[in-house]
Amino acid sequence: MFNRIVVPLDGSEAGEAVLPYIRELAEKLRPEIILLQVVAPSQHVHTVGGLDYVHFTEEQLKLMRADAKQYLEKASKKLTGIGSIIRLEVKVGDAAQEIIKLADETDTNLIAIATHGHSGIRQWIFGSVTHKILHASNRPILLVRVPGVKV
């Protein structure tokens, strides 16, 4: 049923709330698991004139990719002993677009993601990675709501 699962992680403990569910699925189904972290190519900076978009240098991106890879290696240890192949992927770009693109390229059967459940004006202005994936992907999605987060 699920032979390949993409698990996007954002580097936070809350984002890792999905890992126990992945462990349970993997112990039964033995899918390939792709742990993914997407590095943003730039950041929003508040200035006197409003909100500016500042691109990172190649050197900064190189360091960020290395940090992301190290984080994924650490996160993957929470899945040791499950009998599945675990692949680590670091991409640069828009998180939602890169998650959907990887899921399509690898013919993924499931995208499993933890969500903070943000809503209201913040999501309206910035959008939500989870919201974008839900509306743009044609893959099944497992959402794990992170408890205790209120916005």
Backbone bond lengths (Angstrom), bond angles and torsions (degrees), N, CA, C in turn:
res aa  C-N    CA-C-N  psi(-1)  N-CA   C-N-CA  omega(-1)  CA-C   N-CA-C  phi
1 M - - - 1.442 - - 1.521 111.70 -
2 F 1.325 117.63 -57.79 1.458 122.05 176.81 1.522 108.22 -114.55
3 N 1.321 117.16 101.97 1.461 118.34 179.64 1.527 112.48 -101.29
4 R 1.343 116.58 -8.39 1.465 120.02 177.42 1.530 108.26 -150.68
5 I 1.338 115.65 128.12 1.459 121.79 -178.18 1.527 109.04 -126.65
6 V 1.327 115.92 127.23 1.466 121.07 173.60 1.519 107.56 -95.35
7 V 1.339 115.47 128.93 1.462 121.82 -179.30 1.532 108.23 -122.01
8 P 1.333 117.34 96.78 1.463 119.96 177.29 1.528 110.11 -73.70
9 L 1.312 116.65 132.48 1.457 122.14 177.67 1.523 108.46 -124.61
10 D 1.331 115.85 141.25 1.470 119.62 -176.74 1.523 113.31 -104.83
11 G 1.318 117.18 5.17 1.458 120.23 178.86 1.517 113.39 93.91
12 S 1.315 116.97 -2.40 1.461 119.97 -177.98 1.527 111.12 -101.78
13 E 1.310 115.13 158.46 1.462 120.59 175.21 1.527 109.86 -64.45
14 A 1.328 116.34 -38.18 1.464 120.78 178.62 1.532 110.60 -61.86
15 G 1.321 116.89 -38.87 1.453 120.87 178.89 1.518 112.67 -64.45
16 E 1.320 116.06 -27.78 1.466 121.10 -179.91 1.528 112.71 -80.62
17 A 1.330 117.83 0.69 1.468 121.03 178.82 1.519 111.63 -60.43
18 V 1.308 117.64 -19.09 1.460 122.17 179.64 1.535 112.24 -78.09
19 L 1.316 118.38 -20.66 1.467 121.15 -172.38 1.540 114.61 -62.26
20 P 1.333 120.70 -39.06 1.470 118.28 176.54 1.537 112.68 -61.24
21 Y 1.319 117.17 -34.42 1.466 120.92 178.09 1.530 110.62 -69.94
22 I 1.317 115.85 -37.08 1.465 120.56 176.94 1.519 109.86 -66.59
23 R 1.313 116.47 -41.44 1.473 120.35 177.50 1.525 109.96 -58.02
24 E 1.321 117.16 -46.52 1.461 120.97 -178.77 1.529 111.41 -62.91
25 L 1.323 116.85 -45.16 1.468 120.13 177.00 1.524 111.21 -61.87
26 A 1.323 115.97 -45.25 1.463 121.00 -175.59 1.516 112.23 -65.54
27 E 1.313 117.38 -37.06 1.462 119.82 179.44 1.522 111.58 -63.33
28 K 1.320 116.66 -27.86 1.466 120.56 -178.84 1.529 112.74 -93.96
29 L 1.333 116.74 -37.66 1.466 120.65 -170.64 1.530 115.10 -107.52
30 R 1.320 118.62 -17.96 1.463 124.42 -179.89 1.540 113.87 54.34
31 P 1.331 117.32 48.81 1.465 118.59 178.63 1.523 110.93 -80.32
32 E 1.311 116.01 164.94 1.464 120.50 167.31 1.522 105.42 -75.54
33 I 1.323 116.28 135.08 1.462 121.20 -179.72 1.527 107.76 -115.00
34 I 1.322 115.36 127.27 1.460 120.92 178.06 1.522 107.67 -111.19
35 L 1.331 115.86 107.68 1.457 120.91 174.62 1.524 107.02 -84.76
36 L 1.307 116.22 127.36 1.461 121.96 -173.29 1.516 110.83 -126.87
37 Q 1.310 115.35 135.47 1.461 120.35 167.85 1.519 107.44 -128.29
38 V 1.323 114.94 133.13 1.459 121.11 -179.99 1.516 108.56 -106.54
39 V 1.327 115.05 127.20 1.459 122.67 178.27 1.524 107.66 -96.76
40 A 1.318 115.87 128.34 1.465 120.04 178.01 1.522 109.55 -72.84
41 P 1.342 118.56 138.00 1.459 121.17 -178.98 1.526 112.94 -77.29
42 S 1.317 116.74 -8.60 1.461 121.57 -178.16 1.518 108.80 -159.31
43 Q 1.320 114.82 178.26 1.458 118.80 179.48 1.521 110.26 -139.69
44 H 1.314 114.91 155.09 1.456 120.53 174.58 1.524 108.26 -83.13
45 V 1.319 116.31 134.49 1.457 121.77 179.22 1.527 107.68 -126.92
46 H 1.331 115.72 127.89 1.457 120.28 177.25 1.520 109.06 -77.90
47 T 1.319 116.04 126.44 1.459 121.48 178.61 1.527 108.41 -127.47
48 V 1.316 115.53 173.87 1.457 120.25 177.94 1.531 110.25 -58.69
49 G 1.313 116.63 -35.70 1.458 121.35 -179.07 1.515 114.59 -80.74
50 G 1.316 117.55 -3.54 1.460 120.44 -179.12 1.516 111.49 129.95
51 L 1.314 115.20 -135.68 1.456 121.98 -176.82 1.527 108.67 -111.04
52 D 1.332 116.80 120.09 1.460 121.51 178.13 1.523 109.73 -109.17
53 Y 1.318 115.38 156.44 1.449 123.23 -179.46 1.524 107.23 -111.98
54 V 1.332 118.36 111.48 1.461 123.09 -175.32 1.528 109.10 -108.41
55 H 1.331 117.38 122.52 1.475 122.06 -179.62 1.523 110.39 -80.27
56 F 1.337 115.24 142.34 1.451 120.91 176.13 1.520 109.67 -78.15
57 T 1.334 116.50 153.32 1.459 120.95 176.22 1.524 109.03 -76.63
58 E 1.316 117.27 164.77 1.470 121.03 177.41 1.523 110.99 -59.96
59 E 1.321 116.62 -37.93 1.469 120.48 178.95 1.537 110.37 -64.72
60 Q 1.330 116.87 -42.60 1.461 120.33 177.80 1.530 110.67 -63.07
61 L 1.330 117.00 -42.73 1.459 120.93 179.48 1.523 111.38 -64.10
62 K 1.323 116.18 -38.26 1.466 120.67 178.50 1.528 110.10 -61.11
63 L 1.319 116.73 -45.27 1.468 121.21 178.58 1.532 111.24 -65.78
64 M 1.320 116.97 -39.96 1.461 121.07 179.57 1.526 111.26 -66.51
65 R 1.334 117.08 -38.89 1.465 120.38 176.65 1.527 110.60 -64.29
66 A 1.338 116.41 -41.90 1.469 120.59 178.92 1.531 110.62 -63.45
67 D 1.327 117.22 -42.89 1.467 120.95 177.40 1.528 110.70 -62.50
68 A 1.335 116.57 -41.39 1.463 121.01 179.74 1.522 110.62 -63.36
69 K 1.327 116.70 -43.06 1.467 121.05 179.30 1.534 110.29 -62.16
70 Q 1.328 116.16 -43.18 1.463 120.77 179.03 1.533 110.25 -63.43
71 Y 1.317 117.15 -41.35 1.461 121.06 177.67 1.532 110.72 -61.45
72 L 1.341 117.16 -45.52 1.457 120.55 -179.17 1.526 111.61 -63.68
73 E 1.328 116.76 -36.76 1.469 119.98 176.30 1.523 110.63 -61.52
74 K 1.323 116.29 -41.63 1.468 121.15 177.71 1.530 110.29 -65.81
75 A 1.324 117.13 -45.45 1.475 120.92 -179.75 1.519 111.22 -63.58
76 S 1.329 117.09 -35.91 1.470 120.35 -177.88 1.524 111.74 -64.29
77 K 1.322 117.50 -24.46 1.464 121.06 179.04 1.524 111.60 -64.52
78 K 1.334 116.95 -21.57 1.461 120.59 177.38 1.521 111.38 -73.99
79 L 1.332 116.11 -8.03 1.462 120.65 179.97 1.527 112.59 -114.43
80 T 1.317 117.67 11.17 1.461 119.59 -178.52 1.522 110.74 -64.83
81 G 1.316 114.63 146.69 1.452 121.07 176.23 1.520 115.16 83.17
82 I 1.325 118.46 11.51 1.464 119.82 -177.76 1.525 112.70 -93.38
83 G 1.322 116.91 -9.76 1.459 119.80 177.42 1.515 114.91 81.96
84 S 1.305 117.71 11.68 1.467 121.48 178.37 1.521 110.24 -106.59
85 I 1.313 114.97 154.34 1.460 120.38 170.39 1.518 106.71 -75.72
86 I 1.327 116.31 130.94 1.459 121.17 178.26 1.520 107.87 -116.97
87 R 1.313 115.16 120.88 1.464 122.94 179.12 1.515 108.90 -108.19
88 L 1.322 116.53 142.40 1.462 121.65 178.12 1.520 108.91 -111.91
89 E 1.332 116.69 131.10 1.456 121.75 -179.21 1.522 109.40 -131.62
90 V 1.316 115.87 134.01 1.458 122.12 172.21 1.518 106.82 -121.12
91 K 1.317 116.08 126.41 1.462 122.20 179.21 1.518 108.59 -122.65
92 V 1.327 116.30 157.25 1.461 122.31 175.80 1.517 107.75 -116.75
93 G 1.331 116.19 128.58 1.453 120.16 178.51 1.508 111.36 150.75
94 D 1.323 115.23 -160.71 1.454 122.16 175.60 1.525 108.23 -73.21
95 A 1.327 117.28 127.32 1.466 121.05 -172.82 1.525 112.61 -56.80
96 A 1.311 117.55 -51.91 1.470 119.89 -177.43 1.526 111.08 -61.25
97 Q 1.313 117.06 -45.35 1.468 120.45 -179.21 1.527 111.90 -63.00
98 E 1.319 116.95 -41.70 1.466 120.55 -179.16 1.527 111.83 -69.56
99 I 1.322 117.17 -35.38 1.470 120.41 177.50 1.524 109.77 -64.81
100 I 1.315 116.24 -48.42 1.465 121.24 -179.87 1.527 110.63 -63.49
101 K 1.312 116.82 -42.71 1.472 121.56 -179.92 1.528 111.06 -61.31
102 L 1.340 117.67 -46.42 1.468 120.75 179.35 1.528 110.64 -64.24
103 A 1.321 116.47 -41.80 1.476 119.69 178.93 1.525 110.48 -60.34
104 D 1.319 117.17 -40.80 1.463 120.81 178.82 1.530 111.50 -69.28
105 E 1.334 116.81 -45.28 1.471 121.13 -178.36 1.525 112.56 -62.47
106 T 1.320 116.65 -33.16 1.471 120.63 -176.51 1.527 112.36 -99.15
107 D 1.325 116.65 5.16 1.473 122.22 -178.37 1.529 110.51 51.52
108 T 1.316 114.65 50.07 1.459 123.09 -178.65 1.520 110.99 -67.70
109 N 1.332 116.06 142.23 1.454 121.66 178.38 1.524 113.08 -92.23
110 L 1.348 116.61 -17.18 1.456 119.71 -176.58 1.525 109.74 -156.76
111 I 1.324 115.35 136.71 1.464 121.52 169.09 1.523 105.42 -107.61
112 A 1.321 117.20 123.24 1.469 121.63 -178.23 1.521 108.42 -115.11
113 I 1.331 115.84 121.49 1.459 119.40 -173.07 1.521 110.69 -142.59
114 A 1.330 115.41 142.34 1.460 120.86 173.68 1.524 107.33 -87.69
115 T 1.326 115.49 142.74 1.454 119.61 179.53 1.522 109.94 -127.24
116 H 1.321 114.80 143.39 1.454 120.81 178.67 1.523 110.89 -83.41
117 G 1.324 116.78 -14.09 1.450 120.29 179.22 1.516 113.39 72.12
118 H 1.341 117.83 26.89 1.461 120.58 178.52 1.514 110.11 -62.83
119 S 1.284 115.15 146.87 1.453 119.40 176.84 1.516 108.88 -149.60
120 G 1.304 115.15 -178.30 1.449 119.79 176.03 1.509 113.05 83.39
121 I 1.318 116.07 -154.18 1.465 122.73 -171.47 1.519 112.41 -61.63
122 R 1.329 118.03 -36.50 1.466 120.59 -179.31 1.527 111.11 -60.35
123 Q 1.333 116.59 -46.08 1.462 119.57 179.21 1.522 110.59 -68.19
124 W 1.316 117.15 -37.76 1.458 121.35 -179.36 1.527 110.51 -60.88
125 I 1.328 117.48 -40.15 1.466 121.18 -178.36 1.529 111.19 -77.71
126 F 1.317 117.43 -51.51 1.459 121.03 -172.63 1.520 113.79 -97.38
127 G 1.309 117.62 -19.01 1.447 120.73 -175.65 1.513 109.81 79.45
128 S 1.274 116.82 173.91 1.449 122.69 179.65 1.515 107.50 -131.05
129 V 1.314 116.49 134.70 1.461 120.40 178.29 1.529 109.29 -57.35
130 T 1.326 116.55 -46.57 1.462 120.10 -179.85 1.523 110.94 -61.11
131 H 1.309 116.91 -44.76 1.464 121.85 179.86 1.529 110.32 -59.41
132 K 1.319 116.63 -44.34 1.471 120.81 179.89 1.530 111.14 -63.92
133 I 1.324 116.93 -41.47 1.466 120.84 179.97 1.529 110.21 -65.55
134 L 1.321 116.58 -43.68 1.464 120.74 179.44 1.526 112.02 -57.67
135 H 1.323 116.21 -37.88 1.455 120.12 -176.05 1.526 114.01 -89.30
136 A 1.318 118.45 -20.79 1.467 119.77 -174.38 1.527 114.15 -108.69
137 S 1.311 118.18 -19.58 1.466 120.14 -176.78 1.522 110.87 -91.11
138 N 1.330 114.40 148.06 1.468 119.64 174.87 1.537 110.27 -103.87
139 R 1.327 116.85 15.63 1.468 122.71 -179.60 1.529 110.03 -98.89
140 P 1.323 117.60 150.40 1.465 119.44 172.70 1.527 109.74 -62.62
141 I 1.321 115.76 145.32 1.459 120.97 -176.74 1.520 109.73 -129.76
142 L 1.333 115.25 129.18 1.453 122.06 173.61 1.525 106.41 -99.47
143 L 1.329 116.78 117.19 1.464 121.75 178.00 1.517 109.09 -104.26
144 V 1.310 115.79 129.93 1.457 121.32 175.72 1.521 106.28 -115.32
145 R 1.310 116.66 115.25 1.472 121.99 -178.59 1.515 108.35 -78.46
146 V 1.338 116.10 126.55 1.454 121.63 178.53 1.523 107.48 -78.35
147 P 1.331 117.81 118.98 1.470 119.88 -176.74 1.524 112.52 -71.78
148 G 1.316 114.76 152.02 1.463 120.29 172.14 1.512 115.59 82.39
149 V 1.321 118.93 2.76 1.451 121.26 -179.99 1.509 108.59 -97.45
150 K 1.325 116.49 120.68 1.463 120.60 178.47 1.515 108.70 -123.19
151 V 1.314 115.05 140.35 1.465 120.18 177.75 1.499 108.88 -122.46
